[in-house]
Amino acid sequence: MLKNTYLLFLLVSISIKSQTLFTPIIPNTGVTYAVSVKSDTTSFSQQGPWDFSNTTTTSNENIQILPISSSAIGSNYPNASHVKYEGGEQFFIGFDSNSYTFHGEVSILTSSYSSPLIIHPYPFSNGDIHSDYEVDIPFTIPGGPPFLERNDQVISRGLETGEVTMPDGTVHTNALLVRTTRTFTDGQIGSAPCITTLDQYHWWIMGYAIPIVQISAMTQTGACPPSSPIKKSKFLIGNPFANIENSLNTKISIFPNPSNDKIHLISSEDLSNNTFTIFDNLGRKTSIGSMKLENNYIDVSSLNKGIYFLNISGDLNKSLRFIKN
């Protein structure tokens, strides 16, 4: 019976890992990702696996996800948890146990959404579809006309899962391909609008705060200044969370997962000389303790619903993910 239960746990764990996104883990100090860039879209099939090893990129850049407090204007975005610094611009975003949200930006325009646009909820899986719409959002453009407003619509679809081989040769298993289409309808009150469509394909891996691959095309119609489509592909360099990914395949496992009150560590190794620390999905420490526990049980009843990381240190150094219901 125990063998069958453990096999069921492994099957559920693999299913969650391969098909479902939860809130990423971000250290308190933030995280920086190195990416390689191609100034064009990259062709691909919507069916995995995906091999980008022959893709030629022309430049590298860093994308930073930092706490909202890192921005001098962060107080203008009180509901955002983080700011993304990308291409010299700031995008104010939110990560919580329920959703990934967009709160405004400082780019060629400045905007702040009183109600955030939900890019997609958590959990988000292959086959899921989510849409959200925010209207009458004021924004400004340096030297532009007054009384500008935006209507912003997003549709996100989970399309496929599979293995991704990157331009630098790094291989990521169990990526989720998400197509996100955002439509901004911008204009001065009472005038014809400029309509911008941003069509993006994102390959996401559990734990990361950005997609490992992003292929995007932005086009404009309506009363827009003359412009050409903007096309770009970005690829994560290396595997910054390799230690976490590898630990998911260790001989130590958490059961049950998801859990309501207690988690039990199933291990072929002696854990008695180790300590544990639990971090939430934003990298905040929630509890610590000794592994000298009866039957290796840890009480998690006081934790809020969401995704957590259990770090074991001492004779062993492991990081394991679990979900609290």
C-alpha positions in Angstrom: 0.0 0.0 0.0 2.8 2.4 0.9 4.6 1.6 -2.4 1.5 2.3 -4.4 0.9 5.6 -2.5 4.5 6.7 -3.1 4.2 5.9 -6.8 1.0 8.0 -6.9 2.8 10.8 -5.2 5.6 10.6 -7.9 3.1 10.7 -10.7 1.3 13.7 -9.2 4.6 15.5 -8.6 5.8 14.9 -12.2 2.4 16.1 -13.6 2.6 19.3 -11.5 6.2 19.9 -12.6 5.6 19.3 -16.3 2.3 21.1 -16.8 1.6 23.6 -14.2 3.1 27.0 -13.3 3.1 28.4 -9.7 4.5 31.6 -8.3 8.3 31.8 -9.0 10.8 32.0 -6.2 12.6 35.3 -6.0 15.2 36.1 -3.3 14.7 39.1 -1.0 17.5 40.9 -2.9 16.0 40.1 -6.3 17.4 38.2 -9.2 19.3 39.0 -12.4 19.0 36.9 -15.5 21.5 37.1 -18.4 19.8 36.7 -21.8 20.9 36.5 -25.4 19.0 38.6 -28.0 18.1 38.2 -31.6 16.5 41.3 -33.3 13.9 39.2 -35.1 11.4 36.5 -34.4 12.5 32.9 -34.5 10.5 30.2 -36.3 9.3 27.2 -34.3 6.6 24.6 -34.2 3.9 24.7 -31.5 4.6 21.0 -30.9 7.5 20.2 -28.7 10.4 19.4 -28.2 11.9 22.7 -29.3 15.5 23.0 -30.5 17.0 26.5 -30.7 20.6 25.4 -30.7 21.2 26.7 -34.3 19.7 30.1 -33.5 22.2 32.9 -33.8 21.9 35.8 -31.4 23.6 39.2 -31.8 23.8 40.7 -28.3 23.4 40.0 -24.6 21.6 41.9 -21.9 20.6 41.5 -18.2 17.0 41.5 -17.0 16.6 42.3 -13.3 13.6 41.4 -11.1 14.0 43.5 -8.0 11.7 44.3 -5.0 9.4 47.3 -5.6 11.4 49.2 -3.0 14.4 49.3 -5.4 12.6 51.9 -7.6 12.7 55.5 -6.7 9.1 55.8 -8.0 7.9 52.5 -6.5 5.5 54.3 -4.2 3.4 55.1 -7.4 2.8 51.4 -7.7 1.6 50.4 -4.2 0.1 47.0 -5.3 3.1 45.8 -7.3 5.6 43.5 -5.6 8.5 43.8 -8.0 9.9 46.0 -10.8 11.5 44.5 -13.9 14.4 46.4 -15.4 14.7 45.5 -19.0 16.2 47.4 -22.0 16.6 50.6 -19.9 12.9 50.6 -19.0 10.9 49.8 -15.9 7.9 47.5 -15.8 6.0 47.2 -12.5 4.7 43.7 -11.9 3.2 41.6 -9.1 3.7 37.9 -8.1 1.5 36.3 -5.4 0.1 32.9 -4.9 -2.9 33.7 -7.2 -1.5 35.5 -10.2 1.1 37.3 -12.2 0.1 40.9 -12.7 1.1 44.0 -14.6 0.8 47.4 -12.8 2.3 49.9 -15.3 5.5 51.1 -16.7 8.1 53.8 -17.4 9.2 53.3 -21.0 8.3 55.5 -23.9 5.2 56.3 -21.8 4.4 56.4 -18.1 1.4 54.6 -16.7 0.1 53.3 -13.4 -2.9 50.9 -13.3 -5.1 51.4 -10.3 -6.4 47.8 -10.9 -3.6 45.5 -12.3 -3.9 43.6 -15.5 -3.8 39.9 -14.7 -1.4 38.3 -17.2 -2.3 34.8 -16.0 -3.4 33.2 -12.8 -1.6 30.6 -10.6 -1.7 27.7 -11.1 -1.6 27.9 -14.9 -1.4 24.7 -17.0 -1.3 23.3 -20.5 -4.7 23.9 -22.0 -5.7 26.8 -19.7 -7.0 30.1 -21.2 -7.2 33.3 -19.3 -8.3 36.8 -20.3 -8.4 40.2 -18.5 -9.3 43.7 -19.6 -8.7 47.1 -18.0 -10.2 50.4 -19.4 -9.6 54.1 -19.2 -6.1 54.0 -17.8 -4.5 57.4 -17.9 -0.9 57.7 -19.2 1.6 60.3 -20.4 4.1 60.6 -23.1 6.9 63.2 -22.9 5.9 66.1 -25.3 2.7 64.3 -26.1 -0.9 65.6 -25.9 -2.9 65.7 -22.6 -5.8 63.4 -21.6 -4.4 60.2 -23.0 -6.1 56.9 -22.0 -5.4 53.3 -22.6 -7.6 50.2 -22.8 -5.5 47.1 -22.2 -6.6 43.5 -23.0 -4.6 40.3 -22.5 -5.4 36.7 -23.5 -3.0 33.9 -22.3 -3.2 30.3 -23.5 -1.2 27.3 -22.3 -0.3 25.5 -25.6 2.1 22.7 -25.1 4.8 21.2 -22.8 8.1 19.7 -23.8 11.9 19.9 -23.8 13.7 23.1 -24.9 17.3 23.2 -26.2 18.7 26.7 -26.0 21.2 28.5 -28.3 24.0 28.0 -25.7 23.2 24.3 -25.5 21.5 24.3 -22.1 18.5 21.9 -22.1 15.4 22.5 -20.0 12.9 19.8 -19.5 9.1 20.2 -19.0 8.7 23.7 -20.3 5.2 25.2 -20.7 4.6 27.1 -23.9 2.2 30.0 -23.3 0.9 32.4 -26.0 0.1 35.8 -24.6 -1.6 38.4 -26.8 -2.0 42.0 -25.4 -3.9 44.7 -27.2 -3.4 48.3 -26.2 -5.9 50.8 -27.5 -4.4 54.2 -26.8 -5.6 57.7 -27.7 -6.7 61.1 -26.6 -10.2 61.3 -25.2 -12.5 62.0 -28.1 -10.0 61.1 -30.9 -9.3 58.1 -33.0 -7.2 55.5 -31.2 -3.8 53.9 -31.9 -4.1 50.1 -31.6 -1.0 48.1 -30.7 -0.9 44.3 -30.6 1.9 42.5 -28.8 1.9 38.8 -29.7 4.3 36.8 -27.5 5.3 33.2 -27.2 6.8 32.4 -23.8 8.4 29.1 -22.6 8.2 29.0 -18.8 10.0 26.7 -16.4 8.9 26.4 -12.8 10.9 28.7 -10.4 11.9 31.4 -12.9 10.4 34.9 -12.8 10.9 35.4 -16.6 10.3 33.0 -19.5 13.4 31.0 -20.6 12.5 31.9 -24.2 10.4 34.9 -25.4 9.6 35.4 -29.1 7.6 38.6 -29.7 6.2 40.7 -32.5 4.5 44.1 -31.9 2.4 45.7 -34.7 0.3 48.9 -34.9 -2.9 49.9 -36.7 -5.3 52.9 -36.5 -4.2 56.4 -35.7 -0.5 55.5 -34.9 2.6 57.2 -36.0 4.2 55.4 -39.0 6.3 52.5 -37.8 7.5 49.0 -38.7 6.7 45.9 -36.7 9.1 45.3 -33.8 10.3 41.7 -33.6 12.6 40.2 -31.0 13.7 36.9 -29.5 15.3 36.5 -26.1 16.9 33.3 -24.6 18.0 32.7 -21.0 21.7 32.0 -20.7 22.6 29.0 -18.6 20.5 27.5 -15.8 20.5 29.8 -12.8 18.2 27.5 -10.7 20.0 24.3 -11.6 20.5 23.5 -7.9 16.7 23.7 -7.3 15.8 21.7 -10.4 18.3 19.0 -9.5 17.1 18.8 -6.0 13.6 17.8 -7.3 15.2 14.6 -8.5 17.0 13.8 -5.2 16.4 10.7 -3.1 14.6 12.9 -0.6 11.0 13.4 -1.3 8.1 15.3 0.3 4.8 13.5 1.0 2.0 14.4 0.7 2.5 17.1 -1.9 0.3 19.2 -2.0 -0.2 19.1 1.8 -2.7 20.5 4.3 -1.1 20.3 7.8 2.1 18.2 7.8 4.8 17.2 5.3 6.7 13.9 5.7 10.3 13.6 4.3 10.9 10.3 2.7 14.6 9.7 2.5 17.1 6.9 2.1 19.6 9.0 4.1 19.8 9.9 7.8 18.4 13.5 8.3 19.0 13.8 12.0 22.1 16.0 11.8 20.5 18.5 9.5 18.4 21.7 9.9 15.6 23.0 7.7 14.5 26.4 6.5 11.2 27.1 4.7 11.0 30.0 2.2 7.8 31.3 0.6 7.5 32.0 -3.2 9.0 35.5 -2.7 12.1 34.2 -1.0 11.0 35.2 2.5 11.9 32.9 5.4 8.8 31.5 7.1 10.2 28.9 9.5 13.3 27.1 10.7 13.9 24.0 12.7 15.9 20.9 13.4 15.5 17.6 11.5 15.5 15.7 14.8 11.8 15.3 14.5 9.6 12.2 15.1 9.1 10.3 11.8 10.6 13.3 9.9 7.3 15.2 10.0 7.2 19.0 9.7 4.1 21.0 10.8 3.1 23.4 8.0 -0.5 24.1 9.2 0.3 27.7 9.9 1.5 28.5 6.4 -0.7 30.3 3.9 -1.7 28.5 0.7 1.0 28.7 -2.0 4.3 27.2 -3.1 7.2 26.9 -0.8 10.8 25.8 -0.9 12.3 23.6 1.9 16.0 24.0 2.3 17.9 21.2 4.1 21.4 22.0 5.4 24.0 20.2 7.5 25.3 16.9 6.3 23.1 17.4 3.2 22.3 20.5 1.2 19.1 20.1 -0.7 16.2 22.3 -1.8 12.7 20.8 -2.3 9.5 22.3 -3.5 6.1 21.7 -1.9 2.6 23.1 -2.2 0.5 24.1 0.8 -3.3 23.8 0.3 
